[in-house]
Amino acid sequence: MTSRDFGMPDDPRRSAADEVKPYLRLTPAERYARFLDLMAFLEGIWMSLPAARRERYAKANDRLDDPGRWWERVPAR
């Protein structure tokens, strides 16, 4: 069984090209507007979660966050 059996092309390059085709000719302003739409959508998902769950996610994210300055840890050449 191949991906063609499910209506998908086998060539990933062609598939990727087809997916980005609608966005290739957008102006920077249009791209930014779509980016803001995406951020608003993600914010809506975030706000739809129960407050206790958001708090757990925020605490987990804080534990992963590195408060140090990354450039201080880059080895000198």
C-alpha positions, 0 to 999 in steps of 0.5 A: 500500500502506498500513499497514492492509495490515500490520495497523496502524491509520493513525491514530497517535493511536489507535495510541499510545492503545492502546499506553499504555492498560495503563499509565494506571492504574498506581500510582506504585509499579507504574510505578517497579517497571516502570522498575526492570525495564526498567533491569535488562533494559538492564543485562543487555544491557549485561553480555552485550556483550564486555568490549572492546566495553563499554570502547569504548562507555564511551570514546566516551561519555566523549568525548561527556560534558561535565564542565562545569556547564551552568548556568555556560554559560547566558547571563544574561538 
